Amino acid sequence: MLVARSLKGLCKSVGLLYRSPHKLRHGHAVYALKRARTIAEYKAVSQNLMHANLTITDGVYGVLTGADVQSTIAGLTDVAQGDQQAVVAMLESLLVTVKQGNGMCSQKEGGK
């Protein structure tokens, strides 16, 4: 409660709309994961969130929308032909999500 109260005061003093520490954490996680391009980057975000493993991070924050899936798949064709390592890294990332059974297009109940 002390952190939330301090954050409210800080936001008010600079004229920003208050967001709870939980919402800021969630926003950071989603923003960072959408920009992660390698497993190492994904793992760095996971560790920054202090999760024990990638499964936790992916299960909570890694659910892709239909639009995310479409743009990711479409983006695979944008990779230069000589850059096979980048293609392999992207496919490995997608494979991890599929193997975890999260269903890349699934939506969590309760609007999360």
C-alpha positions in Angstrom: 0.0 0.0 0.0 2.9 2.4 0.8 4.3 2.0 -2.8 0.8 2.6 -4.3 0.2 5.6 -2.2 3.6 7.1 -3.0 3.1 6.4 -6.7 -0.3 8.1 -6.6 1.3 11.2 -5.1 4.1 11.2 -7.6 1.7 10.9 -10.5 -0.5 13.6 -9.2 2.5 16.0 -8.7 3.5 15.7 -12.3 0.0 15.5 -13.8 0.0 11.9 -14.9 -2.9 9.5 -14.7 -2.3 7.0 -11.9 -1.7 3.4 -12.8 -1.3 0.8 -10.0 2.1 -0.9 -9.6 0.5 -4.1 -10.9 -0.7 -2.4 -14.1 2.7 -0.9 -14.6 4.4 -4.3 -14.2 1.9 -5.9 -16.7 2.4 -3.1 -19.2 6.2 -3.4 -19.0 6.0 -7.2 -19.5 3.6 -7.0 -22.5 5.6 -4.2 -24.1 8.9 -6.0 -23.7 7.7 -9.4 -24.8 6.2 -7.9 -28.0 9.6 -6.6 -28.9 11.7 -9.6 -27.9 13.1 -11.2 -31.0 15.2 -14.0 -29.6 14.8 -16.6 -26.8 17.6 -14.7 -24.9 15.6 -11.5 -25.0 12.4 -13.3 -23.9 14.4 -14.9 -21.1 15.8 -11.5 -20.1 12.3 -10.1 -19.7 11.3 -13.2 -17.7 14.2 -12.8 -15.3 13.6 -9.1 -15.0 10.1 -10.0 -13.9 11.7 -12.4 -11.4 9.9 -15.4 -12.7 11.4 -18.8 -12.0 11.1 -19.8 -15.7 9.9 -18.9 -19.1 6.7 -21.0 -18.7 5.4 -18.6 -16.0 6.1 -15.5 -18.1 4.6 -17.0 -21.3 1.6 -18.3 -19.5 0.8 -15.0 -17.9 1.9 -12.4 -20.5 2.7 -14.3 -23.7 -0.8 -15.0 -25.1 -0.9 -13.8 -28.7 -3.9 -12.2 -30.3 -5.0 -13.4 -33.8 -3.5 -10.1 -35.2 -0.2 -10.9 -33.4 -0.1 -14.4 -35.0 -0.8 -13.0 -38.4 1.8 -10.2 -38.3 4.4 -12.6 -36.9 3.8 -15.2 -39.6 3.7 -12.5 -42.3 7.0 -11.1 -40.9 8.7 -14.4 -41.4 8.8 -13.7 -45.1 10.4 -10.3 -44.5 13.6 -11.9 -43.3 16.5 -11.8 -45.7 17.2 -15.1 -47.3 20.7 -15.2 -46.0 19.6 -14.7 -42.4 18.6 -18.3 -41.6 19.6 -17.9 -37.9 16.9 -15.2 -37.4 14.3 -17.5 -39.0 15.3 -20.4 -36.8 15.2 -18.2 -33.7 11.7 -17.0 -34.5 10.4 -20.5 -35.3 11.9 -21.8 -32.0 10.1 -19.1 -30.1 6.8 -20.0 -31.8 7.5 -23.7 -31.2 8.0 -23.1 -27.4 4.6 -21.4 -27.2 2.9 -24.2 -29.1 4.6 -26.9 -27.0 3.4 -25.3 -23.8 -0.1 -25.8 -25.0 -1.1 -22.2 -24.5 -2.9 -22.1 -27.8 -1.4 -19.1 -29.6 -4.8 -17.6 -30.4 -6.5 -18.4 -27.2 -7.9 -15.7 -24.9 -7.8 -16.1 -21.2 -11.1 -16.0 -19.3 -12.0 -12.9 -17.4 -10.6 -10.5 -20.0 -7.0 -11.0 -19.0 
